[in-house]
Amino acid sequence: MKVEMMTTKVIDYAQQLHKEIEQTPEEFRPLLLRIVHSFREGVTVLPTAEDSFREGWKDVVQGNTHPVDGLWDGIDAQ
């Protein structure tokens, strides 16, 4: 995948990833693969902004809300 930046510089992320893989010791590559796989799964299951808004609006309509002034109640921040 190539992404063109505003400075007209083209970044080839696949090539950069390949370089990083090559620099990773062989014994750690299975872990690296698991990390990349988990990351991809995590970002592809995120709901769209539209879906998130729709779900939030449904909560508002159903009265499933809490006052903002109580947002930090019970959190011991120092």
N, CA, C and O atoms as a Tripos MOL2 file, in Angstrom:
@<TRIPOS>MOLECULE
protein
  312   311    78     0     0
PROTEIN
NO_CHARGES

@<TRIPOS>ATOM
      1 N           0.8450   -1.1630    0.0000 N.3       1 MET1
      2 CA          0.0000    0.0000    0.0000 C.3       1 MET1
      3 C           0.8930    1.2290    0.0000 C.2       1 MET1
      4 O           1.8360    1.3140    0.7870 O.2       1 MET1
      5 N           0.6100    2.1570   -0.8560 N.am      2 LYS2
      6 CA          1.3750    3.3980   -0.9110 C.3       2 LYS2
      7 C           0.4480    4.5460   -0.5260 C.2       2 LYS2
      8 O          -0.7090    4.6020   -0.9410 O.2       2 LYS2
      9 N           0.9880    5.4560    0.2750 N.am      3 VAL3
     10 CA          0.2360    6.6170    0.7130 C.3       3 VAL3
     11 C           1.0060    7.8470    0.2940 C.2       3 VAL3
     12 O           2.1980    7.9680    0.5770 O.2       3 VAL3
     13 N           0.3360    8.7540   -0.3750 N.am      4 GLU4
     14 CA          0.9950    9.9760   -0.8220 C.3       4 GLU4
     15 C           0.7800   11.0590    0.2190 C.2       4 GLU4
     16 O          -0.3530   11.3570    0.5960 O.2       4 GLU4
     17 N           1.8640   11.6380    0.6770 N.am      5 MET5
     18 CA          1.8090   12.6710    1.7000 C.3       5 MET5
     19 C           1.6940   14.0350    1.0220 C.2       5 MET5
     20 O           1.8670   14.1500   -0.1910 O.2       5 MET5
     21 N           1.4030   15.0540    1.8060 N.am      6 MET6
     22 CA          1.2350   16.4030    1.2700 C.3       6 MET6
     23 C           2.5150   16.9050    0.6250 C.2       6 MET6
     24 O           2.4570   17.7490   -0.2690 O.2       6 MET6
     25 N           3.6540   16.4150    1.0500 N.am      7 THR7
     26 CA          4.9150   16.8600    0.4750 C.3       7 THR7
     27 C           5.2460   16.0730   -0.7920 C.2       7 THR7
     28 O           6.3630   16.1570   -1.3020 O.2       7 THR7
     29 N           4.2960   15.3230   -1.2880 N.am      8 THR8
     30 CA          4.4200   14.4570   -2.4590 C.3       8 THR8
     31 C           5.4270   13.3340   -2.2430 C.2       8 THR8
     32 O           5.8820   12.7170   -3.2060 O.2       8 THR8
     33 N           5.7750   13.0650   -0.9940 N.am      9 LYS9
     34 CA          6.6420   11.9430   -0.6620 C.3       9 LYS9
     35 C           5.7730   10.6920   -0.5720 C.2       9 LYS9
     36 O           4.7310   10.7030    0.0830 O.2       9 LYS9
     37 N           6.1930    9.6320   -1.2190 N.am     10 VAL10
     38 CA          5.4310    8.3940   -1.2050 C.3      10 VAL10
     39 C           6.0590    7.4460   -0.1930 C.2      10 VAL10
     40 O           7.2610    7.1830   -0.2270 O.2      10 VAL10
     41 N           5.2200    6.9390    0.7090 N.am     11 ILE11
     42 CA          5.6870    6.0070    1.7300 C.3      11 ILE11
     43 C           5.1360    4.6300    1.4040 C.2      11 ILE11
     44 O           3.9250    4.4540    1.2760 O.2      11 ILE11
     45 N           6.0130    3.6680    1.2720 N.am     12 ASP12
     46 CA          5.6030    2.3020    1.0180 C.3      12 ASP12
     47 C           5.6620    1.5490    2.3440 C.2      12 ASP12
     48 O           6.7220    1.0770    2.7570 O.2      12 ASP12
     49 N           4.5060    1.4420    3.0050 N.am     13 TYR13
     50 CA          4.4600    0.8180    4.3150 C.3      13 TYR13
     51 C           4.7870   -0.6630    4.2660 C.2      13 TYR13
     52 O           5.4030   -1.1840    5.1950 O.2      13 TYR13
     53 N           4.3940   -1.3480    3.2120 N.am     14 ALA14
     54 CA          4.7150   -2.7720    3.0920 C.3      14 ALA14
     55 C           6.2260   -2.9700    3.0590 C.2      14 ALA14
     56 O           6.7480   -3.9000    3.6740 O.2      14 ALA14
     57 N           6.9150   -2.1110    2.3520 N.am     15 GLN15
     58 CA          8.3700   -2.2080    2.2700 C.3      15 GLN15
     59 C           8.9960   -1.9180    3.6400 C.2      15 GLN15
     60 O           9.9330   -2.6030    4.0500 O.2      15 GLN15
     61 N           8.4870   -0.9190    4.3350 N.am     16 GLN16
     62 CA          9.0120   -0.6020    5.6630 C.3      16 GLN16
     63 C           8.7580   -1.7380    6.6460 C.2      16 GLN16
     64 O           9.6270   -2.0690    7.4540 O.2      16 GLN16
     65 N           7.5660   -2.3390    6.5810 N.am     17 LEU17
     66 CA          7.2680   -3.4810    7.4400 C.3      17 LEU17
     67 C           8.2040   -4.6460    7.1350 C.2      17 LEU17
     68 O           8.6980   -5.3120    8.0460 O.2      17 LEU17
     69 N           8.4410   -4.8820    5.8640 N.am     18 HIS18
     70 CA          9.3400   -5.9620    5.4670 C.3      18 HIS18
     71 C          10.7430   -5.7380    6.0410 C.2      18 HIS18
     72 O          11.3750   -6.6780    6.5230 O.2      18 HIS18
     73 N          11.2240   -4.5050    5.9880 N.am     19 LYS19
     74 CA         12.5450   -4.1910    6.5520 C.3      19 LYS19
     75 C          12.5780   -4.4610    8.0520 C.2      19 LYS19
     76 O          13.5520   -5.0040    8.5730 O.2      19 LYS19
     77 N          11.5000   -4.0770    8.7430 N.am     20 GLU20
     78 CA         11.4350   -4.3190   10.1890 C.3      20 GLU20
     79 C          11.4320   -5.8210   10.4860 C.2      20 GLU20
     80 O          12.0930   -6.2730   11.4220 O.2      20 GLU20
     81 N          10.7020   -6.5790    9.7020 N.am     21 ILE21
     82 CA         10.6550   -8.0330    9.8890 C.3      21 ILE21
     83 C          12.0430   -8.6210    9.6910 C.2      21 ILE21
     84 O          12.4800   -9.4630   10.4750 O.2      21 ILE21
     85 N          12.7310   -8.1850    8.6550 N.am     22 GLU22
     86 CA         14.0770   -8.6910    8.3840 C.3      22 GLU22
     87 C          15.0330   -8.3820    9.5360 C.2      22 GLU22
     88 O          15.9540   -9.1550    9.7980 O.2      22 GLU22
     89 N          14.8220   -7.2650   10.2230 N.am     23 GLN23
     90 CA         15.7030   -6.8720   11.3190 C.3      23 GLN23
     91 C          15.3230   -7.5310   12.6450 C.2      23 GLN23
     92 O          16.0600   -7.4280   13.6260 O.2      23 GLN23
     93 N          14.1820   -8.2020   12.6740 N.am     24 THR24
     94 CA         13.7330   -8.8920   13.8850 C.3      24 THR24
     95 C          14.3660  -10.2710   13.9400 C.2      24 THR24
     96 O          14.3010  -11.0150   12.9610 O.2      24 THR24
     97 N          14.9780  -10.6270   15.0630 N.am     25 PRO25
     98 CA         15.5770  -11.9590   15.1710 C.3      25 PRO25
     99 C          14.5390  -13.0540   14.8860 C.2      25 PRO25
    100 O          13.3760  -12.9420   15.2720 O.2      25 PRO25
    101 N          14.9780  -14.0830   14.2200 N.am     26 GLU26
    102 CA         14.1020  -15.1750   13.7680 C.3      26 GLU26
    103 C          13.2270  -15.7320   14.8970 C.2      26 GLU26
    104 O          12.0520  -16.0320   14.6880 O.2      26 GLU26
    105 N          13.8040  -15.8650   16.0790 N.am     27 GLU27
    106 CA         13.0450  -16.4920   17.1680 C.3      27 GLU27
    107 C          11.8880  -15.6230   17.6680 C.2      27 GLU27
    108 O          10.9850  -16.1250   18.3380 O.2      27 GLU27
    109 N          11.9090  -14.3190   17.3470 N.am     28 PHE28
    110 CA         10.8370  -13.4250   17.7790 C.3      28 PHE28
    111 C           9.7990  -13.1710   16.6850 C.2      28 PHE28
    112 O           8.8020  -12.4960   16.9400 O.2      28 PHE28
    113 N          10.0010  -13.6800   15.5090 N.am     29 ARG29
    114 CA          9.0650  -13.4260   14.4110 C.3      29 ARG29
    115 C           7.6770  -14.0140   14.6450 C.2      29 ARG29
    116 O           6.6960  -13.3790   14.2580 O.2      29 ARG29
    117 N           7.5370  -15.1920   15.2580 N.am     30 PRO30
    118 CA          6.1690  -15.6640   15.5430 C.3      30 PRO30
    119 C           5.4020  -14.7000   16.4600 C.2      30 PRO30
    120 O           4.2070  -14.4760   16.2700 O.2      30 PRO30
    121 N           6.0920  -14.1390   17.4450 N.am     31 LEU31
    122 CA          5.4550  -13.1630   18.3290 C.3      31 LEU31
    123 C           5.0890  -11.8970   17.5600 C.2      31 LEU31
    124 O           4.0070  -11.3420   17.7510 O.2      31 LEU31
    125 N           5.9820  -11.4440   16.6990 N.am     32 LEU32
    126 CA          5.7030  -10.2710   15.8840 C.3      32 LEU32
    127 C           4.4700  -10.5070   15.0120 C.2      32 LEU32
    128 O           3.6290   -9.6200   14.8650 O.2      32 LEU32
    129 N           4.3670  -11.6870   14.4430 N.am     33 LEU33
    130 CA          3.2010  -12.0240   13.6270 C.3      33 LEU33
    131 C           1.9290  -11.9790   14.4640 C.2      33 LEU33
    132 O           0.9050  -11.4770   14.0010 O.2      33 LEU33
    133 N           1.9790  -12.4960   15.6880 N.am     34 ARG34
    134 CA          0.8010  -12.4590   16.5580 C.3      34 ARG34
    135 C           0.4180  -11.0240   16.8970 C.2      34 ARG34
    136 O          -0.7650  -10.6900   16.9570 O.2      34 ARG34
    137 N           1.4190  -10.1770   17.1180 N.am     35 ILE35
    138 CA          1.1450   -8.7700   17.4260 C.3      35 ILE35
    139 C           0.4580   -8.0910   16.2450 C.2      35 ILE35
    140 O          -0.5470   -7.4020   16.4170 O.2      35 ILE35
    141 N           0.9940   -8.2850   15.0630 N.am     36 VAL36
    142 CA          0.4180   -7.6590   13.8640 C.3      36 VAL36
    143 C          -0.9940   -8.1880   13.6180 C.2      36 VAL36
    144 O          -1.9010   -7.4230   13.2910 O.2      36 VAL36
    145 N          -1.1740   -9.4920   13.7780 N.am     37 HIS37
    146 CA         -2.4800  -10.1110   13.5640 C.3      37 HIS37
    147 C          -3.5000   -9.5480   14.5670 C.2      37 HIS37
    148 O          -4.6140   -9.1860   14.1870 O.2      37 HIS37
    149 N          -3.1130   -9.4770   15.8410 N.am     38 SER38
    150 CA         -4.0140   -8.9430   16.8740 C.3      38 SER38
    151 C          -4.3600   -7.4830   16.6020 C.2      38 SER38
    152 O          -5.5030   -7.0630   16.7810 O.2      38 SER38
    153 N          -3.3670   -6.7160   16.1700 N.am     39 PHE39
    154 CA         -3.6190   -5.3120   15.8440 C.3      39 PHE39
    155 C          -4.6430   -5.1980   14.7210 C.2      39 PHE39
    156 O          -5.5960   -4.4250   14.8160 O.2      39 PHE39
    157 N          -4.4400   -5.9740   13.6530 N.am     40 ARG40
    158 CA         -5.3670   -5.9170   12.5200 C.3      40 ARG40
    159 C          -6.7710   -6.3050   12.9450 C.2      40 ARG40
    160 O          -7.7380   -5.6530   12.5530 O.2      40 ARG40
    161 N          -6.8950   -7.3580   13.7390 N.am     41 GLU41
    162 CA         -8.2220   -7.7620   14.2060 C.3      41 GLU41
    163 C          -8.8560   -6.6730   15.0640 C.2      41 GLU41
    164 O         -10.0600   -6.4300   14.9800 O.2      41 GLU41
    165 N          -8.0410   -6.0210   15.8860 N.am     42 GLY42
    166 CA         -8.5610   -4.9840   16.7610 C.3      42 GLY42
    167 C          -9.0760   -3.7570   16.0240 C.2      42 GLY42
    168 O         -10.0820   -3.1690   16.4210 O.2      42 GLY42
    169 N          -8.4050   -3.3760   14.9750 N.am     43 VAL43
    170 CA         -8.8380   -2.1740   14.2600 C.3      43 VAL43
    171 C          -9.9290   -2.4630   13.2400 C.2      43 VAL43
    172 O         -10.6520   -1.5490   12.8430 O.2      43 VAL43
    173 N         -10.0630   -3.6960   12.8100 N.am     44 THR44
    174 CA        -11.0890   -3.9910   11.8110 C.3      44 THR44
    175 C         -12.4400   -4.2730   12.4310 C.2      44 THR44
    176 O         -13.4450   -4.2780   11.7200 O.2      44 THR44
    177 N         -12.5010   -4.5100   13.7430 N.am     45 VAL45
    178 CA        -13.7870   -4.7710   14.3750 C.3      45 VAL45
    179 C         -14.3560   -3.5260   15.0500 C.2      45 VAL45
    180 O         -15.4270   -3.5830   15.6550 O.2      45 VAL45
    181 N         -13.6520   -2.4110   14.9500 N.am     46 LEU46
    182 CA        -14.1620   -1.1790   15.5310 C.3      46 LEU46
    183 C         -15.4100   -0.7310   14.7720 C.2      46 LEU46
    184 O         -15.4500   -0.7910   13.5430 O.2      46 LEU46
    185 N         -16.4140   -0.2880   15.4980 N.am     47 PRO47
    186 CA        -17.6120    0.2030   14.8120 C.3      47 PRO47
    187 C         -17.3210    1.5130   14.0800 C.2      47 PRO47
    188 O         -16.4030    2.2510   14.4370 O.2      47 PRO47
    189 N         -18.1000    1.7760   13.0780 N.am     48 THR48
    190 CA        -17.9520    3.0390   12.3620 C.3      48 THR48
    191 C         -18.4230    4.1780   13.2570 C.2      48 THR48
    192 O         -19.1140    3.9500   14.2500 O.2      48 THR48
    193 N         -18.0540    5.3870   12.9100 N.am     49 ALA49
    194 CA        -18.4990    6.5580   13.6710 C.3      49 ALA49
    195 C         -20.0200    6.6450   13.6410 C.2      49 ALA49
    196 O         -20.6500    6.9990   14.6370 O.2      49 ALA49
    197 N         -20.6010    6.3200   12.4910 N.am     50 GLU50
    198 CA        -22.0590    6.3560   12.3660 C.3      50 GLU50
    199 C         -22.7170    5.3550   13.3070 C.2      50 GLU50
    200 O         -23.7050    5.6720   13.9690 O.2      50 GLU50
    201 N         -22.1630    4.1380   13.3630 N.am     51 ASP51
    202 CA        -22.7110    3.1190   14.2630 C.3      51 ASP51
    203 C         -22.5680    3.5360   15.7240 C.2      51 ASP51
    204 O         -23.4850    3.3400   16.5210 O.2      51 ASP51
    205 N         -21.4200    4.1110   16.0730 N.am     52 SER52
    206 CA        -21.1920    4.5630   17.4410 C.3      52 SER52
    207 C         -22.1750    5.6590   17.8280 C.2      52 SER52
    208 O         -22.7330    5.6440   18.9250 O.2      52 SER52
    209 N         -22.3860    6.6130   16.9170 N.am     53 PHE53
    210 CA        -23.3290    7.6950   17.1870 C.3      53 PHE53
    211 C         -24.7370    7.1370   17.3430 C.2      53 PHE53
    212 O         -25.4650    7.5220   18.2580 O.2      53 PHE53
    213 N         -25.1140    6.2400   16.4600 N.am     54 ARG54
    214 CA        -26.4510    5.6540   16.4990 C.3      54 ARG54
    215 C         -26.6740    4.9290   17.8340 C.2      54 ARG54
    216 O         -27.7380    5.0630   18.4380 O.2      54 ARG54
    217 N         -25.6850    4.1710   18.2910 N.am     55 GLU55
    218 CA        -25.7920    3.4610   19.5660 C.3      55 GLU55
    219 C         -25.8790    4.4410   20.7340 C.2      55 GLU55
    220 O         -26.6690    4.2480   21.6580 O.2      55 GLU55
    221 N         -25.0590    5.4950   20.6840 N.am     56 GLY56
    222 CA        -25.0980    6.5140   21.7310 C.3      56 GLY56
    223 C         -26.4310    7.2430   21.7730 C.2      56 GLY56
    224 O         -26.9650    7.5160   22.8470 O.2      56 GLY56
    225 N         -26.9610    7.5540   20.6050 N.am     57 TRP57
    226 CA        -28.2460    8.2580   20.5440 C.3      57 TRP57
    227 C         -29.3600    7.3700   21.0820 C.2      57 TRP57
    228 O         -30.2810    7.8520   21.7420 O.2      57 TRP57
    229 N         -29.2760    6.0740   20.8010 N.am     58 LYS58
    230 CA        -30.2730    5.1400   21.3300 C.3      58 LYS58
    231 C         -30.2230    5.1430   22.8640 C.2      58 LYS58
    232 O         -31.2670    5.0990   23.5150 O.2      58 LYS58
    233 N         -29.0260    5.1930   23.4390 N.am     59 ASP59
    234 CA        -28.8900    5.2710   24.8910 C.3      59 ASP59
    235 C         -29.5340    6.5430   25.4360 C.2      59 ASP59
    236 O         -30.2190    6.5030   26.4580 O.2      59 ASP59
    237 N         -29.3170    7.6680   24.7600 N.am     60 VAL60
    238 CA        -29.8980    8.9400   25.1980 C.3      60 VAL60
    239 C         -31.4130    8.8570   25.1730 C.2      60 VAL60
    240 O         -32.0740    9.2430   26.1370 O.2      60 VAL60
    241 N         -31.9630    8.3600   24.0880 N.am     61 VAL61
    242 CA        -33.4210    8.2640   23.9440 C.3      61 VAL61
    243 C         -34.0090    7.3530   25.0210 C.2      61 VAL61
    244 O         -35.1010    7.6140   25.5250 O.2      61 VAL61
    245 N         -33.2880    6.2820   25.3750 N.am     62 GLN62
    246 CA        -33.7760    5.3440   26.3860 C.3      62 GLN62
    247 C         -33.4870    5.8140   27.8120 C.2      62 GLN62
    248 O         -33.8870    5.1580   28.7750 O.2      62 GLN62
    249 N         -32.8020    6.9340   27.9480 N.am     63 GLY63
    250 CA        -32.5080    7.4730   29.2690 C.3      63 GLY63
    251 C         -31.3120    6.8330   29.9440 C.2      63 GLY63
    252 O         -31.1260    7.0000   31.1500 O.2      63 GLY63
    253 N         -30.5020    6.1100   29.2020 N.am     64 ASN64
    254 CA        -29.3080    5.4670   29.7570 C.3      64 ASN64
    255 C         -28.1420    6.4500   29.7680 C.2      64 ASN64
    256 O         -27.1560    6.2800   29.0490 O.2      64 ASN64
    257 N         -28.2770    7.4790   30.5970 N.am     65 THR65
    258 CA        -27.2440    8.5080   30.6740 C.3      65 THR65
    259 C         -26.9090    8.7790   32.1410 C.2      65 THR65
    260 O         -27.6580    8.4040   33.0430 O.2      65 THR65
    261 N         -25.7930    9.4230   32.3560 N.am     66 HIS66
    262 CA        -25.3620    9.8280   33.6920 C.3      66 HIS66
    263 C         -24.9240   11.2820   33.6280 C.2      66 HIS66
    264 O         -24.4010   11.7210   32.6040 O.2      66 HIS66
    265 N         -25.1280   12.0430   34.7100 N.am     67 PRO67
    266 CA        -24.7110   13.4450   34.7050 C.3      67 PRO67
    267 C         -23.1870   13.5720   34.5890 C.2      67 PRO67
    268 O         -22.4420   12.7800   35.1670 O.2      67 PRO67
    269 N         -22.7470   14.5580   33.8490 N.am     68 VAL68
    270 CA        -21.3290   14.7690   33.6300 C.3      68 VAL68
    271 C         -20.6090   15.0720   34.9430 C.2      68 VAL68
    272 O         -19.4670   14.6500   35.1280 O.2      68 VAL68
    273 N         -21.2530   15.7890   35.8490 N.am     69 ASP69
    274 CA        -20.5740   16.1610   37.0890 C.3      69 ASP69
    275 C         -20.2390   14.9560   37.9730 C.2      69 ASP69
    276 O         -19.4540   15.0850   38.9120 O.2      69 ASP69
    277 N         -20.8170   13.8000   37.6900 N.am     70 GLY70
    278 CA        -20.4900   12.6040   38.4510 C.3      70 GLY70
    279 C         -19.5590   11.6610   37.7100 C.2      70 GLY70
    280 O         -19.3340   10.5300   38.1420 O.2      70 GLY70
    281 N         -19.0270   12.1230   36.6060 N.am     71 LEU71
    282 CA        -18.2020   11.2790   35.7510 C.3      71 LEU71
    283 C         -16.9910   10.6960   36.4720 C.2      71 LEU71
    284 O         -16.6270    9.5420   36.2490 O.2      71 LEU71
    285 N         -16.3710   11.4930   37.3310 N.am     72 TRP72
    286 CA        -15.1450   11.0500   38.0050 C.3      72 TRP72
    287 C         -15.3850   10.5480   39.4190 C.2      72 TRP72
    288 O         -14.4260   10.2600   40.1350 O.2      72 TRP72
    289 N         -16.6340   10.4360   39.8370 N.am     73 ASP73
    290 CA        -16.9280    9.9230   41.1820 C.3      73 ASP73
    291 C         -16.3610    8.5170   41.3420 C.2      73 ASP73
    292 O         -16.5200    7.6610   40.4720 O.2      73 ASP73
    293 N         -15.7000    8.3010   42.4650 N.am     74 GLY74
    294 CA        -15.1670    6.9720   42.7580 C.3      74 GLY74
    295 C         -13.7990    6.7220   42.1780 C.2      74 GLY74
    296 O         -13.2190    5.6610   42.4090 O.2      74 GLY74
    297 N         -13.2590    7.6770   41.4250 N.am     75 ILE75
    298 CA        -11.9160    7.5130   40.8720 C.3      75 ILE75
    299 C         -10.9560    8.2880   41.7590 C.2      75 ILE75
    300 O         -11.1120    9.4920   41.9640 O.2      75 ILE75
    301 N          -9.9770    7.5940   42.2710 N.am     76 ASP76
    302 CA         -9.0230    8.2030   43.1720 C.3      76 ASP76
    303 C          -7.8320    8.7450   42.3740 C.2      76 ASP76
    304 O          -6.7940    8.0920   42.2730 O.2      76 ASP76
    305 N          -7.9940    9.9340   41.8170 N.am     77 ALA77
    306 CA         -6.9290   10.5570   41.0340 C.3      77 ALA77
    307 C          -6.1470   11.5080   41.9310 C.2      77 ALA77
    308 O          -6.7190   12.3290   42.6470 O.2      77 ALA77
    309 N          -4.8380   11.3770   41.8730 N.am     78 GLN78
    310 CA         -3.9940   12.2500   42.7030 C.3      78 GLN78
    311 C          -3.0780   13.0640   41.8510 C.2      78 GLN78
    312 O          -2.2930   13.8570   42.3720 O.2      78 GLN78
@<TRIPOS>BOND
     1     1     2 1
     2     2     3 1
     3     3     4 2
     4     3     5 am
     5     5     6 1
     6     6     7 1
     7     7     8 2
     8     7     9 am
     9     9    10 1
    10    10    11 1
    11    11    12 2
    12    11    13 am
    13    13    14 1
    14    14    15 1
    15    15    16 2
    16    15    17 am
    17    17    18 1
    18    18    19 1
    19    19    20 2
    20    19    21 am
    21    21    22 1
    22    22    23 1
    23    23    24 2
    24    23    25 am
    25    25    26 1
    26    26    27 1
    27    27    28 2
    28    27    29 am
    29    29    30 1
    30    30    31 1
    31    31    32 2
    32    31    33 am
    33    33    34 1
    34    34    35 1
    35    35    36 2
    36    35    37 am
    37    37    38 1
    38    38    39 1
    39    39    40 2
    40    39    41 am
    41    41    42 1
    42    42    43 1
    43    43    44 2
    44    43    45 am
    45    45    46 1
    46    46    47 1
    47    47    48 2
    48    47    49 am
    49    49    50 1
    50    50    51 1
    51    51    52 2
    52    51    53 am
    53    53    54 1
    54    54    55 1
    55    55    56 2
    56    55    57 am
    57    57    58 1
    58    58    59 1
    59    59    60 2
    60    59    61 am
    61    61    62 1
    62    62    63 1
    63    63    64 2
    64    63    65 am
    65    65    66 1
    66    66    67 1
    67    67    68 2
    68    67    69 am
    69    69    70 1
    70    70    71 1
    71    71    72 2
    72    71    73 am
    73    73    74 1
    74    74    75 1
    75    75    76 2
    76    75    77 am
    77    77    78 1
    78    78    79 1
    79    79    80 2
    80    79    81 am
    81    81    82 1
    82    82    83 1
    83    83    84 2
    84    83    85 am
    85    85    86 1
    86    86    87 1
    87    87    88 2
    88    87    89 am
    89    89    90 1
    90    90    91 1
    91    91    92 2
    92    91    93 am
    93    93    94 1
    94    94    95 1
    95    95    96 2
    96    95    97 am
    97    97    98 1
    98    98    99 1
    99    99   100 2
   100    99   101 am
   101   101   102 1
   102   102   103 1
   103   103   104 2
   104   103   105 am
   105   105   106 1
   106   106   107 1
   107   107   108 2
   108   107   109 am
   109   109   110 1
   110   110   111 1
   111   111   112 2
   112   111   113 am
   113   113   114 1
   114   114   115 1
   115   115   116 2
   116   115   117 am
   117   117   118 1
   118   118   119 1
   119   119   120 2
   120   119   121 am
   121   121   122 1
   122   122   123 1
   123   123   124 2
   124   123   125 am
   125   125   126 1
   126   126   127 1
   127   127   128 2
   128   127   129 am
   129   129   130 1
   130   130   131 1
   131   131   132 2
   132   131   133 am
   133   133   134 1
   134   134   135 1
   135   135   136 2
   136   135   137 am
   137   137   138 1
   138   138   139 1
   139   139   140 2
   140   139   141 am
   141   141   142 1
   142   142   143 1
   143   143   144 2
   144   143   145 am
   145   145   146 1
   146   146   147 1
   147   147   148 2
   148   147   149 am
   149   149   150 1
   150   150   151 1
   151   151   152 2
   152   151   153 am
   153   153   154 1
   154   154   155 1
   155   155   156 2
   156   155   157 am
   157   157   158 1
   158   158   159 1
   159   159   160 2
   160   159   161 am
   161   161   162 1
   162   162   163 1
   163   163   164 2
   164   163   165 am
   165   165   166 1
   166   166   167 1
   167   167   168 2
   168   167   169 am
   169   169   170 1
   170   170   171 1
   171   171   172 2
   172   171   173 am
   173   173   174 1
   174   174   175 1
   175   175   176 2
   176   175   177 am
   177   177   178 1
   178   178   179 1
   179   179   180 2
   180   179   181 am
   181   181   182 1
   182   182   183 1
   183   183   184 2
   184   183   185 am
   185   185   186 1
   186   186   187 1
   187   187   188 2
   188   187   189 am
   189   189   190 1
   190   190   191 1
   191   191   192 2
   192   191   193 am
   193   193   194 1
   194   194   195 1
   195   195   196 2
   196   195   197 am
   197   197   198 1
   198   198   199 1
   199   199   200 2
   200   199   201 am
   201   201   202 1
   202   202   203 1
   203   203   204 2
   204   203   205 am
   205   205   206 1
   206   206   207 1
   207   207   208 2
   208   207   209 am
   209   209   210 1
   210   210   211 1
   211   211   212 2
   212   211   213 am
   213   213   214 1
   214   214   215 1
   215   215   216 2
   216   215   217 am
   217   217   218 1
   218   218   219 1
   219   219   220 2
   220   219   221 am
   221   221   222 1
   222   222   223 1
   223   223   224 2
   224   223   225 am
   225   225   226 1
   226   226   227 1
   227   227   228 2
   228   227   229 am
   229   229   230 1
   230   230   231 1
   231   231   232 2
   232   231   233 am
   233   233   234 1
   234   234   235 1
   235   235   236 2
   236   235   237 am
   237   237   238 1
   238   238   239 1
   239   239   240 2
   240   239   241 am
   241   241   242 1
   242   242   243 1
   243   243   244 2
   244   243   245 am
   245   245   246 1
   246   246   247 1
   247   247   248 2
   248   247   249 am
   249   249   250 1
   250   250   251 1
   251   251   252 2
   252   251   253 am
   253   253   254 1
   254   254   255 1
   255   255   256 2
   256   255   257 am
   257   257   258 1
   258   258   259 1
   259   259   260 2
   260   259   261 am
   261   261   262 1
   262   262   263 1
   263   263   264 2
   264   263   265 am
   265   265   266 1
   266   266   267 1
   267   267   268 2
   268   267   269 am
   269   269   270 1
   270   270   271 1
   271   271   272 2
   272   271   273 am
   273   273   274 1
   274   274   275 1
   275   275   276 2
   276   275   277 am
   277   277   278 1
   278   278   279 1
   279   279   280 2
   280   279   281 am
   281   281   282 1
   282   282   283 1
   283   283   284 2
   284   283   285 am
   285   285   286 1
   286   286   287 1
   287   287   288 2
   288   287   289 am
   289   289   290 1
   290   290   291 1
   291   291   292 2
   292   291   293 am
   293   293   294 1
   294   294   295 1
   295   295   296 2
   296   295   297 am
   297   297   298 1
   298   298   299 1
   299   299   300 2
   300   299   301 am
   301   301   302 1
   302   302   303 1
   303   303   304 2
   304   303   305 am
   305   305   306 1
   306   306   307 1
   307   307   308 2
   308   307   309 am
   309   309   310 1
   310   310   311 1
   311   311   312 2
@<TRIPOS>SUBSTRUCTURE
     1 MET1         2 RESIDUE 1 A MET
     2 LYS2         6 RESIDUE 1 A LYS
     3 VAL3        10 RESIDUE 1 A VAL
     4 GLU4        14 RESIDUE 1 A GLU
     5 MET5        18 RESIDUE 1 A MET
     6 MET6        22 RESIDUE 1 A MET
     7 THR7        26 RESIDUE 1 A THR
     8 THR8        30 RESIDUE 1 A THR
     9 LYS9        34 RESIDUE 1 A LYS
    10 VAL10       38 RESIDUE 1 A VAL
    11 ILE11       42 RESIDUE 1 A ILE
    12 ASP12       46 RESIDUE 1 A ASP
    13 TYR13       50 RESIDUE 1 A TYR
    14 ALA14       54 RESIDUE 1 A ALA
    15 GLN15       58 RESIDUE 1 A GLN
    16 GLN16       62 RESIDUE 1 A GLN
    17 LEU17       66 RESIDUE 1 A LEU
    18 HIS18       70 RESIDUE 1 A HIS
    19 LYS19       74 RESIDUE 1 A LYS
    20 GLU20       78 RESIDUE 1 A GLU
    21 ILE21       82 RESIDUE 1 A ILE
    22 GLU22       86 RESIDUE 1 A GLU
    23 GLN23       90 RESIDUE 1 A GLN
    24 THR24       94 RESIDUE 1 A THR
    25 PRO25       98 RESIDUE 1 A PRO
    26 GLU26      102 RESIDUE 1 A GLU
    27 GLU27      106 RESIDUE 1 A GLU
    28 PHE28      110 RESIDUE 1 A PHE
    29 ARG29      114 RESIDUE 1 A ARG
    30 PRO30      118 RESIDUE 1 A PRO
    31 LEU31      122 RESIDUE 1 A LEU
    32 LEU32      126 RESIDUE 1 A LEU
    33 LEU33      130 RESIDUE 1 A LEU
    34 ARG34      134 RESIDUE 1 A ARG
    35 ILE35      138 RESIDUE 1 A ILE
    36 VAL36      142 RESIDUE 1 A VAL
    37 HIS37      146 RESIDUE 1 A HIS
    38 SER38      150 RESIDUE 1 A SER
    39 PHE39      154 RESIDUE 1 A PHE
    40 ARG40      158 RESIDUE 1 A ARG
    41 GLU41      162 RESIDUE 1 A GLU
    42 GLY42      166 RESIDUE 1 A GLY
    43 VAL43      170 RESIDUE 1 A VAL
    44 THR44      174 RESIDUE 1 A THR
    45 VAL45      178 RESIDUE 1 A VAL
    46 LEU46      182 RESIDUE 1 A LEU
    47 PRO47      186 RESIDUE 1 A PRO
    48 THR48      190 RESIDUE 1 A THR
    49 ALA49      194 RESIDUE 1 A ALA
    50 GLU50      198 RESIDUE 1 A GLU
    51 ASP51      202 RESIDUE 1 A ASP
    52 SER52      206 RESIDUE 1 A SER
    53 PHE53      210 RESIDUE 1 A PHE
    54 ARG54      214 RESIDUE 1 A ARG
    55 GLU55      218 RESIDUE 1 A GLU
    56 GLY56      222 RESIDUE 1 A GLY
    57 TRP57      226 RESIDUE 1 A TRP
    58 LYS58      230 RESIDUE 1 A LYS
    59 ASP59      234 RESIDUE 1 A ASP
    60 VAL60      238 RESIDUE 1 A VAL
    61 VAL61      242 RESIDUE 1 A VAL
    62 GLN62      246 RESIDUE 1 A GLN
    63 GLY63      250 RESIDUE 1 A GLY
    64 ASN64      254 RESIDUE 1 A ASN
    65 THR65      258 RESIDUE 1 A THR
    66 HIS66      262 RESIDUE 1 A HIS
    67 PRO67      266 RESIDUE 1 A PRO
    68 VAL68      270 RESIDUE 1 A VAL
    69 ASP69      274 RESIDUE 1 A ASP
    70 GLY70      278 RESIDUE 1 A GLY
    71 LEU71      282 RESIDUE 1 A LEU
    72 TRP72      286 RESIDUE 1 A TRP
    73 ASP73      290 RESIDUE 1 A ASP
    74 GLY74      294 RESIDUE 1 A GLY
    75 ILE75      298 RESIDUE 1 A ILE
    76 ASP76      302 RESIDUE 1 A ASP
    77 ALA77      306 RESIDUE 1 A ALA
    78 GLN78      310 RESIDUE 1 A GLN
